[in-house]
Amino acid sequence: MQPPVLAPPRVALEATDLVKTYGSGGTAVRALDGVTATFTSGEFTAIMGPSGSGKSTLMHCLAGLDTPTSGSVRIGGTEISGLGDRALTLLRRRRIGFIFQSFNLLPTLTAEQNILLPLELAGRKPDPAWWDAVIRSLGLADRLHHRPSELSGGQQQRVACARALITKPDVMFGDEPTGNLDSRSGAEVLGFLSASVREFGQTVVMVTHDPVAASYAGRVLFLADGRVRGEMRAPTPESVLDYLKQTGE
């Protein structure tokens, strides 16, 4: 009996020879210097690097929040670099989820209204089964009618996670998502991100400076001076810290 032939992993996100330059002439700064990287569907990747390494610029270009000077970005097979403003807005709304360090919740809306906002903007109704799964996995059932000011920082970030996931995005981006949280709340959010990959097949790309946060990912991509300098699979806090010490990052 022949063993089953496994299909190759699907590419959720791909950057090819990305260059991003700010300014011109003698004052030009090359924030990204030919970055090529592939992000597989159902994978949790952390992007690390020292201040000024280009990690935030890379994430902004990958997510369509910034336009590269040259190179290309493909999300689920769609080339986004040449899209117009309206097409890019629709793509971000429908196929990308965001989790920010500062939560970015609307203070006048309840948790439930904040979570549903991306669907409202897209003119879509929530899938009841998916809604139940997301709310249950984040433990938000008893917080849905609270406004952000009535929630702890960890609860606010869990609401932000639910908002990012509710559209079933191709890719969910986290920009230092635990940066404003205490260690316990941060661990809860990171645990959820890992679970969303494991249980929902979600693709997560997270920028972080924290080796502990990076250890929740399946892969770490290391940047320095606008270039990819290394990669690590199955990271631990210790292995990430050792790498950063050895490379002086």
C-alpha positions as CSV (number, residue, x, y, z in Angstrom):
1,M,0.0,0.0,0.0
2,Q,1.4,3.3,-1.1
3,P,1.7,6.0,1.6
4,P,-0.7,9.0,1.0
5,V,0.7,11.9,-1.0
6,L,0.6,15.0,1.2
7,A,-0.3,18.2,-0.5
8,P,2.3,21.0,-0.2
9,P,1.5,23.6,2.5
10,R,-0.5,26.5,1.1
11,V,1.3,29.9,1.1
12,A,-0.8,32.4,2.9
13,L,1.5,35.4,2.5
14,E,4.6,36.0,0.4
15,A,7.1,38.9,0.2
16,T,9.6,39.0,-2.7
17,D,12.6,41.3,-2.7
18,L,10.9,44.0,-0.7
19,V,12.7,47.3,-0.6
20,K,11.4,50.3,1.4
21,T,13.2,53.6,1.3
22,Y,12.3,56.7,3.2
23,G,13.6,60.1,2.0
24,S,15.8,60.7,-1.0
25,G,19.4,61.6,-1.9
26,G,22.0,61.6,0.8
27,T,19.4,61.5,3.6
28,A,17.6,58.4,2.3
29,V,17.0,55.6,4.8
30,R,16.7,52.0,3.4
31,A,14.3,50.5,6.0
32,L,13.9,47.2,4.0
33,D,16.8,46.0,1.9
34,G,15.5,43.1,-0.3
35,V,13.4,41.0,2.1
36,T,12.1,37.8,0.8
37,A,9.9,35.6,3.1
38,T,7.1,33.1,2.8
39,F,4.4,32.5,5.5
40,T,2.6,29.2,5.3
41,S,-1.1,28.9,6.0
42,G,-1.8,27.7,9.6
43,E,1.6,28.9,10.9
44,F,2.5,31.3,13.7
45,T,5.5,33.4,12.9
46,A,7.2,35.9,15.1
47,I,9.4,38.7,13.6
48,M,12.2,39.9,15.8
49,G,15.1,42.3,15.5
50,P,16.7,45.3,17.2
51,S,15.2,48.8,17.0
52,G,15.6,50.1,13.5
53,S,15.9,46.6,12.0
54,G,12.8,47.0,9.8
55,K,10.5,44.6,11.5
56,S,7.6,47.1,11.9
57,T,8.1,48.4,8.4
58,L,8.0,44.8,7.1
59,M,4.7,44.1,8.9
60,H,3.2,47.3,7.6
61,C,4.2,46.4,4.0
62,L,2.9,42.8,4.4
63,A,-0.4,44.1,5.7
64,G,-0.9,46.7,3.1
65,L,-0.6,49.6,5.5
66,D,2.5,50.9,3.7
67,T,3.6,50.6,0.1
68,P,7.0,49.2,-0.6
69,T,9.4,51.2,-2.8
70,S,9.9,48.0,-4.9
71,G,9.3,44.3,-4.7
72,S,6.0,42.5,-4.2
73,V,3.6,41.2,-1.6
74,R,1.0,38.5,-2.2
75,I,-1.8,37.6,0.2
76,G,-3.5,34.3,-0.7
77,G,-2.3,34.6,-4.3
78,T,-3.4,38.2,-4.7
79,E,-0.7,40.7,-5.5
80,I,-1.4,43.7,-3.3
81,S,1.5,46.0,-4.2
82,G,-0.3,47.5,-7.2
83,L,-3.9,47.7,-5.8
84,G,-5.7,51.1,-5.6
85,D,-6.8,52.6,-2.3
86,R,-10.3,51.2,-2.5
87,A,-9.3,47.7,-3.5
88,L,-6.7,47.7,-0.8
89,T,-9.2,48.9,1.8
90,L,-11.6,46.1,0.9
91,L,-8.8,43.5,1.0
92,R,-7.7,44.6,4.4
93,R,-11.3,44.6,5.7
94,R,-12.1,41.1,4.4
95,R,-8.9,39.2,4.4
96,I,-6.6,40.7,7.1
97,G,-7.0,40.9,10.9
98,F,-5.0,43.3,13.1
99,I,-4.1,43.3,16.8
100,F,-2.3,46.4,18.0
101,Q,-0.4,47.1,21.2
102,S,-2.8,49.9,22.1
103,F,-6.0,47.7,21.5
104,N,-7.6,50.4,19.2
105,L,-11.1,49.7,20.5
106,L,-13.8,52.4,20.0
107,P,-14.7,53.6,23.6
108,T,-18.4,54.3,22.9
109,L,-19.1,50.8,21.6
110,T,-19.6,47.6,23.7
111,A,-17.2,44.7,23.4
112,E,-19.7,42.9,21.1
113,Q,-20.1,46.0,18.9
114,N,-16.3,46.4,18.6
115,I,-15.9,42.7,17.6
116,L,-18.6,43.0,15.0
117,L,-17.4,46.3,13.5
118,P,-15.3,44.8,10.7
119,L,-18.3,42.7,9.5
120,E,-20.6,45.8,9.8
121,L,-18.2,47.8,7.6
122,A,-18.1,45.0,5.1
123,G,-21.9,44.6,5.1
124,R,-21.7,41.0,6.3
125,K,-23.5,39.0,8.9
126,P,-21.6,37.0,11.5
127,D,-21.5,33.2,11.1
128,P,-23.3,32.1,14.4
129,A,-21.1,28.9,14.8
130,W,-17.9,30.9,14.2
131,W,-19.1,33.7,16.6
132,D,-19.7,31.1,19.3
133,A,-16.3,29.4,18.7
134,V,-14.4,32.7,18.9
135,I,-16.2,34.1,21.9
136,R,-15.9,30.8,23.8
137,S,-12.2,30.4,23.0
138,L,-11.5,33.9,24.3
139,G,-13.8,33.6,27.4
140,L,-15.7,36.8,26.5
141,A,-19.3,35.6,26.9
142,D,-19.8,37.6,30.1
143,R,-18.1,40.7,28.9
144,L,-19.9,41.4,25.6
145,H,-22.0,44.3,26.9
146,H,-19.2,46.1,28.7
147,R,-17.5,49.1,27.1
148,P,-13.7,49.2,26.9
149,S,-13.4,51.4,30.0
150,E,-15.1,48.7,32.0
151,L,-12.6,46.0,30.9
152,S,-9.1,45.2,32.1
153,G,-6.2,45.6,29.6
154,G,-6.1,41.8,29.1
155,Q,-9.9,41.7,28.4
156,Q,-9.6,44.6,26.0
157,Q,-6.9,42.8,24.1
158,R,-9.0,39.7,24.0
159,V,-11.8,41.7,22.5
160,A,-9.3,43.0,19.9
161,C,-8.3,39.4,19.1
162,A,-11.9,38.5,18.6
163,R,-12.4,41.5,16.3
164,A,-9.3,40.4,14.3
165,L,-10.5,36.8,13.9
166,I,-14.3,37.3,13.4
167,T,-13.9,37.9,9.6
168,K,-11.9,34.6,9.2
169,P,-8.9,36.5,7.7
170,D,-6.3,34.9,5.5
171,V,-3.6,36.4,7.9
172,M,-3.8,37.9,11.4
173,F,-1.1,40.5,12.2
174,G,0.0,41.4,15.7
175,D,2.1,44.5,16.4
176,E,3.6,44.0,19.8
177,P,0.2,42.7,21.0
178,T,1.3,42.1,24.6
179,G,3.4,45.2,24.9
180,N,0.9,47.0,27.2
181,L,-0.1,43.9,29.2
182,D,1.2,42.3,32.4
183,S,2.8,38.9,32.1
184,R,-0.3,36.9,33.0
185,S,-2.6,38.8,30.6
186,G,0.1,38.6,27.9
187,A,0.4,34.9,28.3
188,E,-3.4,34.5,27.9
189,V,-3.4,36.5,24.6
190,L,-0.4,34.6,23.3
191,G,-2.0,31.3,24.3
192,F,-5.0,32.3,22.3
193,L,-3.0,33.1,19.2
194,S,-1.3,29.7,19.4
195,A,-4.7,28.1,19.9
196,S,-6.1,29.9,16.9
197,V,-3.4,28.4,14.7
198,R,-3.7,24.9,16.2
199,E,-7.6,24.8,16.4
200,F,-8.7,27.1,13.6
201,G,-5.8,26.8,11.2
202,Q,-5.3,30.6,11.4
203,T,-2.1,32.2,10.0
204,V,-0.5,34.6,12.5
205,V,2.4,37.0,12.0
206,M,3.5,38.9,15.1
207,V,6.2,41.6,15.6
208,T,7.8,41.3,19.1
209,H,11.0,42.2,20.9
210,D,10.2,39.7,23.7
211,P,11.8,36.2,23.6
212,V,9.1,34.8,25.8
213,A,6.4,36.1,23.4
214,A,8.4,34.7,20.4
215,S,8.5,31.3,22.0
216,Y,4.7,30.9,21.5
217,A,5.3,31.0,17.7
218,G,6.3,28.0,15.6
219,R,8.9,30.0,13.8
220,V,10.9,33.2,14.4
221,L,12.3,35.3,11.6
222,F,15.2,37.6,12.6
223,L,15.8,40.9,10.9
224,A,18.7,43.3,11.1
225,D,19.5,46.4,9.0
226,G,16.5,45.7,6.8
227,R,17.4,42.2,5.9
228,V,16.5,38.7,7.0
229,R,19.4,37.4,9.0
230,G,18.2,34.1,10.3
231,E,15.3,31.8,11.1
232,M,14.5,29.5,14.0
233,R,11.9,26.7,14.3
234,A,10.3,25.5,17.6
235,P,11.8,28.4,19.5
236,T,12.1,28.6,23.3
237,P,12.8,31.7,25.3
238,E,16.3,30.5,26.0
239,S,17.1,29.6,22.4
240,V,15.9,33.0,21.2
241,L,17.9,34.8,23.8
242,D,21.0,32.8,22.9
243,Y,20.6,33.7,19.3
244,L,20.2,37.4,20.0
245,K,23.3,37.3,22.3
246,Q,25.4,35.5,19.7
247,T,24.4,37.9,16.9
248,G,24.6,41.0,19.0
249,E,21.0,41.9,18.4
